[in-house]
Amino acid sequence: MLAAISPSSNFFHSTIEEEAEADTKPLVFFSRALDLDRPNHHEAAVMAAIPDFLFGLRNSFYLGAYQAAINNSDIPNLPADDALERDVLVHRSYIALGSYQLVINEIDSSAPTALQAVKLLALYLSENKEAAISSLQEWLSDAAVSNNPILRLIAGTIYMYEQEYNEALKHTNSGGTMELHALNVQIFIKMHRSDYAEKQLKIMQQIDEDHTLTQLANAWLDLAMGGSKVQEAYLIFQDFSEKYQMTGTILNGKAVCCMHMNRFDEAESLLLEALNKDAKDAETLANLAVCSLHLGKPSSRYLNYY
């Protein structure tokens, strides 16, 4: 979902109406969206009662607290695998904040495959799209590294941005990590296949129903399905807002739920709070443009940022 399982995605505003169209910053899950250097690390850690030193860092990343993830990344005495995952999350957080060149400069050719994949995402988002896709295809053709979870995640993310959803699923559909499953949910929603998205969500719920990514994926699907499900999505974002630092991701999630429920005044208030956190956040600006149109207010002030 996932840069940030962030991300990355125009899902929020595009599910309301197409009244305000704009390119959005990636929800460097996307998604804004990780246990990516070894499959199901989180659930394995829980089962084996092994301390999960990166839980807080992952959670910050998933929920869009990218600067907090960076600031709290100095964790001593990490095992090698955890140290690599930490570095991946930190660099993806920088990408989510738009610091593409920093990531490109810091990751050299000797870095592990996971970090090389993150660098490709930074290259892609810095408008070096052709070079990034060419390098990505080269890496994916190498049997020795093509199954790396981070590389598959980045491949799925880039092809999702390119709207080549079937190509994205070639690399993500087999899953293996929570974030890959979460990205699959996003891709299927973009393909208007809520039935397949629901199957992916059920897999995530079987692995860890309380995982932050499971809850986020549940909220995305609820919004896509609409109707009474929107209230359930709102409660998920409300729960996040009570448990964790308030972020643009959480505020936008609550605001979109409010817009679906015709509570545009409340949505505007939430979005203005998000704008105070990041005046250039594309998701916030796009949602404010849509909200303003429904409230009969000028939207050009938000569209002019793009």
Solvent accessible surface area in square Angstrom, and as a share of the most:
residue,aa,sasa,rsa
1,M,0,0.00
2,L,0,0.00
3,A,0,0.00
4,A,0,0.00
5,I,0,0.00
6,S,0,0.00
7,P,0,0.00
8,S,0,0.00
9,S,9,0.06
10,N,56,0.29
11,F,20,0.08
12,F,7,0.03
13,H,5,0.02
14,S,35,0.23
15,T,43,0.25
16,I,29,0.15
17,E,66,0.29
18,E,108,0.48
19,E,78,0.35
20,A,2,0.02
21,E,129,0.58
22,A,22,0.17
23,D,131,0.68
24,T,32,0.18
25,K,48,0.20
26,P,9,0.06
27,L,8,0.04
28,V,0,0.00
29,F,1,0.00
30,F,0,0.00
31,S,0,0.00
32,R,11,0.04
33,A,0,0.00
34,L,1,0.01
35,D,1,0.01
36,L,1,0.00
37,D,30,0.16
38,R,51,0.18
39,P,83,0.52
40,N,48,0.24
41,H,25,0.11
42,H,18,0.08
43,E,18,0.08
44,A,52,0.40
45,A,5,0.04
46,V,97,0.56
47,M,165,0.74
48,A,60,0.47
49,A,89,0.69
50,I,103,0.53
51,P,89,0.56
52,D,36,0.19
53,F,109,0.45
54,L,1,0.00
55,F,97,0.40
56,G,45,0.43
57,L,8,0.04
58,R,4,0.02
59,N,9,0.05
60,S,25,0.16
61,F,0,0.00
62,Y,5,0.02
63,L,4,0.02
64,G,15,0.14
65,A,10,0.08
66,Y,16,0.06
67,Q,93,0.41
68,A,19,0.15
69,A,1,0.00
70,I,22,0.11
71,N,102,0.52
72,N,99,0.51
73,S,16,0.10
74,D,130,0.67
75,I,37,0.19
76,P,102,0.64
77,N,147,0.75
78,L,28,0.14
79,P,72,0.45
80,A,86,0.67
81,D,81,0.42
82,D,11,0.06
83,A,25,0.19
84,L,40,0.20
85,E,2,0.01
86,R,48,0.17
87,D,46,0.24
88,V,2,0.01
89,L,1,0.00
90,V,19,0.11
91,H,22,0.10
92,R,0,0.00
93,S,0,0.00
94,Y,52,0.20
95,I,1,0.01
96,A,1,0.01
97,L,76,0.38
98,G,38,0.37
99,S,38,0.25
100,Y,49,0.19
101,Q,104,0.46
102,L,63,0.31
103,V,0,0.00
104,I,24,0.12
105,N,106,0.55
106,E,106,0.48
107,I,4,0.02
108,D,82,0.42
109,S,110,0.71
110,S,99,0.64
111,A,20,0.16
112,P,65,0.41
113,T,27,0.16
114,A,2,0.01
115,L,17,0.08
116,Q,20,0.09
117,A,0,0.00
118,V,0,0.00
119,K,42,0.18
120,L,9,0.05
121,L,0,0.00
122,A,0,0.00
123,L,38,0.19
124,Y,5,0.02
125,L,28,0.14
126,S,33,0.21
127,E,133,0.60
128,N,68,0.35
129,K,84,0.35
130,E,153,0.69
131,A,60,0.46
132,A,0,0.00
133,I,32,0.16
134,S,68,0.44
135,S,37,0.24
136,L,0,0.00
137,Q,96,0.43
138,E,125,0.56
139,W,68,0.24
140,L,28,0.14
141,S,94,0.60
142,D,64,0.33
143,A,96,0.74
144,A,93,0.72
145,V,33,0.19
146,S,30,0.19
147,N,110,0.57
148,N,35,0.18
149,P,18,0.11
150,I,0,0.00
151,L,0,0.00
152,R,22,0.08
153,L,0,0.00
154,I,0,0.00
155,A,0,0.00
156,G,0,0.00
157,T,0,0.00
158,I,0,0.00
159,Y,8,0.03
160,M,4,0.02
161,Y,53,0.20
162,E,59,0.26
163,Q,135,0.60
164,E,82,0.37
165,Y,46,0.17
166,N,107,0.55
167,E,48,0.21
168,A,0,0.00
169,L,22,0.11
170,K,149,0.63
171,H,32,0.14
172,T,0,0.00
173,N,78,0.40
174,S,96,0.62
175,G,1,0.01
176,G,25,0.24
177,T,0,0.00
178,M,0,0.00
179,E,0,0.00
180,L,0,0.00
181,H,15,0.07
182,A,0,0.00
183,L,0,0.00
184,N,0,0.00
185,V,0,0.00
186,Q,10,0.05
187,I,0,0.00
188,F,16,0.07
189,I,15,0.07
190,K,48,0.20
191,M,57,0.25
192,H,164,0.73
193,R,99,0.36
194,S,35,0.22
195,D,67,0.35
196,Y,88,0.34
197,A,0,0.00
198,E,64,0.29
199,K,121,0.51
200,Q,16,0.07
201,L,10,0.05
202,K,106,0.45
203,I,67,0.34
204,M,0,0.00
205,Q,57,0.25
206,Q,154,0.68
207,I,52,0.26
208,D,30,0.16
209,E,106,0.48
210,D,121,0.63
211,H,12,0.05
212,T,10,0.06
213,L,0,0.00
214,T,1,0.00
215,Q,45,0.20
216,L,3,0.01
217,A,0,0.00
218,N,33,0.17
219,A,0,0.00
220,W,7,0.03
221,L,4,0.02
222,D,5,0.03
223,L,3,0.01
224,A,37,0.29
225,M,92,0.41
226,G,16,0.16
227,G,69,0.66
228,S,96,0.62
229,K,70,0.30
230,V,5,0.03
231,Q,76,0.34
232,E,81,0.36
233,A,0,0.00
234,Y,27,0.10
235,L,99,0.49
236,I,22,0.11
237,F,0,0.00
238,Q,51,0.23
239,D,57,0.29
240,F,8,0.03
241,S,19,0.12
242,E,126,0.57
243,K,130,0.55
244,Y,77,0.29
245,Q,114,0.51
246,M,52,0.23
247,T,6,0.03
248,G,24,0.24
249,T,18,0.10
250,I,1,0.00
251,L,0,0.00
252,N,3,0.02
253,G,0,0.00
254,K,16,0.07
255,A,0,0.00
256,V,0,0.00
257,C,0,0.00
258,C,0,0.00
259,M,4,0.02
260,H,56,0.25
261,M,49,0.22
262,N,118,0.60
263,R,86,0.32
264,F,27,0.11
265,D,104,0.54
266,E,64,0.29
267,A,0,0.00
268,E,26,0.11
269,S,71,0.46
270,L,21,0.11
271,L,0,0.00
272,L,73,0.36
273,E,73,0.33
274,A,1,0.01
275,L,30,0.15
276,N,133,0.68
277,K,105,0.45
278,D,55,0.29
279,A,55,0.43
280,K,161,0.68
281,D,17,0.09
282,A,10,0.08
283,E,6,0.03
284,T,1,0.00
285,L,3,0.01
286,A,0,0.00
287,N,0,0.00
288,L,0,0.00
289,A,0,0.00
290,V,0,0.00
291,C,0,0.00
292,S,3,0.02
293,L,73,0.37
294,H,72,0.32
295,L,51,0.25
296,G,70,0.67
297,K,91,0.39
298,P,85,0.53
299,S,14,0.09
300,S,61,0.39
301,R,137,0.50
302,Y,15,0.06
303,L,64,0.32
304,N,120,0.61
305,Y,113,0.43
306,Y,103,0.39
